[in-house]
Amino acid sequence: MYDVPFQSDIETPFADSVVSTARTSIGDSLRSVIYFTPSAMDLLYVRRDLYESRESALEAKSRLVEFERVGFAEAPVRTALAVPAEAESIGAYEFTVRIHEDGFVVRVLGADAGVLLTTDGIDVDAFEDAATAITSLLDE
């Protein structure tokens, strides 16, 4: 029912680490794992029951990535909100969770790359576990 990896242009050990990290943290509720930059994307994993073909999965996920790429442009705003000396600081940006009717989208950003996880409904703590682990992979 699940675990459909795709060929990717990113290094296989890194892609495998990202997918393994997401699967370990989120489990069978994980729907897809997408690696993206401001100009490219790679679909690293999609659960088998979701799409009829790789092409249909890529089409659906490319629309999502286009929306989530705004995160790179938002970096100065997030940084300004995290200034530790300011009383209004809310701390450093960690990750974004978007709640939809049929699941969640989790966006984790590094300096020049990000990862999107799509899931069925799950416990919010699993998002933090996955995002923290993926952040360390992006920062390597």
C-alpha positions as CSV (number, residue, x, y, z in Angstrom):
1,M,0.0,0.0,0.0
2,Y,2.9,2.4,0.5
3,D,6.6,3.1,-0.1
4,V,6.8,4.1,-3.7
5,P,10.2,5.8,-4.1
6,F,11.0,7.8,-7.3
7,Q,14.2,8.4,-9.1
8,S,15.6,11.8,-8.1
9,D,18.3,14.2,-9.2
10,I,19.5,14.6,-5.6
11,E,22.0,12.2,-4.1
12,T,20.4,8.8,-3.3
13,P,21.7,8.6,0.3
14,F,20.3,12.1,1.1
15,A,16.9,11.3,-0.5
16,D,16.8,8.0,1.4
17,S,17.6,9.7,4.7
18,V,14.8,12.3,4.2
19,V,12.2,9.6,3.3
20,S,13.4,7.3,6.1
21,T,13.2,10.2,8.6
22,A,9.7,11.2,7.5
23,R,8.4,7.6,7.5
24,T,9.9,7.0,11.0
25,S,8.4,10.1,12.5
26,I,5.0,10.0,10.7
27,G,4.4,6.4,9.9
28,D,1.7,5.1,7.6
29,S,-0.1,8.5,7.6
30,L,2.7,9.9,5.4
31,R,1.3,10.6,1.9
32,S,4.3,12.2,0.1
33,V,7.8,13.6,0.5
34,I,8.9,16.4,-1.9
35,Y,12.3,18.0,-1.9
36,F,12.3,21.5,-3.5
37,T,14.5,24.5,-4.2
38,P,13.4,27.9,-5.5
39,S,13.7,26.5,-9.1
40,A,13.3,22.7,-9.0
41,M,11.6,19.8,-7.2
42,D,12.0,16.1,-6.7
43,L,9.2,13.8,-5.6
44,L,11.0,11.4,-3.3
45,Y,8.1,9.3,-2.1
46,V,4.4,9.0,-2.6
47,R,2.1,6.4,-1.0
48,R,0.9,3.9,-3.6
49,D,-2.8,4.4,-3.1
50,L,-2.8,8.1,-4.0
51,Y,-2.0,8.4,-7.7
52,E,-2.4,6.3,-10.8
53,S,1.0,7.3,-12.2
54,R,4.2,9.2,-11.5
55,E,3.0,11.9,-13.9
56,S,-0.2,12.5,-12.1
57,A,1.6,12.7,-8.8
58,L,4.1,15.2,-10.2
59,E,1.4,17.3,-11.6
60,A,-0.5,17.5,-8.3
61,K,2.6,18.1,-6.2
62,S,4.1,20.7,-8.6
63,R,1.1,23.0,-7.8
64,L,1.7,22.5,-4.1
65,V,5.4,23.3,-4.5
66,E,4.7,26.5,-6.4
67,F,2.6,27.7,-3.5
68,E,5.1,26.7,-0.8
69,R,8.1,28.2,-2.6
70,V,6.9,31.5,-1.2
71,G,8.7,30.4,2.0
72,F,12.1,31.3,0.5
73,A,10.9,34.9,-0.1
74,E,9.5,35.1,3.4
75,A,12.8,34.4,5.1
76,P,13.6,38.1,5.9
77,V,10.2,38.5,7.6
78,R,10.7,35.3,9.6
79,T,14.2,36.4,10.6
80,A,12.9,39.8,11.7
81,L,10.3,38.1,13.9
82,A,13.0,36.0,15.6
83,V,15.3,38.8,16.7
84,P,16.2,37.6,20.3
85,A,16.8,41.1,21.7
86,E,13.3,42.2,20.8
87,A,10.5,41.7,23.4
88,E,8.1,40.7,20.6
89,S,10.3,37.9,19.4
90,I,8.6,34.6,18.9
91,G,11.8,32.8,18.3
92,A,13.4,31.3,15.2
93,Y,11.3,29.8,12.5
94,E,11.1,26.0,12.6
95,F,8.5,24.7,10.2
96,T,5.1,25.4,8.8
97,V,2.0,23.2,9.1
98,R,-1.0,23.8,6.9
99,I,-4.2,22.2,7.8
100,H,-6.6,21.1,5.1
101,E,-9.9,19.2,5.1
102,D,-8.3,15.8,4.2
103,G,-4.8,16.2,5.7
104,F,-1.8,18.3,6.4
105,V,1.2,19.9,4.6
106,V,4.4,20.4,6.5
107,R,7.0,22.7,5.1
108,V,10.6,22.6,6.4
109,L,13.0,25.1,4.9
110,G,16.8,25.2,4.9
111,A,18.9,28.1,3.4
112,D,18.4,27.1,-0.2
113,A,16.2,23.9,-0.2
114,G,13.1,22.6,1.5
115,V,11.0,19.5,2.1
116,L,7.3,19.2,2.0
117,L,5.5,16.3,3.7
118,T,1.9,15.6,3.1
119,T,0.0,13.5,5.6
120,D,-3.4,12.2,6.6
121,G,-4.6,13.5,10.0
122,I,-2.0,12.7,12.7
123,D,-0.8,13.9,16.1
124,V,0.9,17.3,15.9
125,D,4.0,16.0,17.9
126,A,4.9,13.8,15.0
127,F,5.3,17.0,12.8
128,E,7.8,18.4,15.2
129,D,9.8,15.2,15.3
130,A,9.9,15.0,11.5
131,A,10.7,18.7,11.0
132,T,13.5,18.7,13.5
133,A,15.1,15.7,12.0
134,I,14.7,17.0,8.4
135,T,16.1,20.4,9.4
136,S,19.3,18.7,10.6
137,L,19.5,16.9,7.2
138,L,19.0,20.1,5.3
139,D,21.7,21.9,7.3
140,E,24.4,19.3,6.7
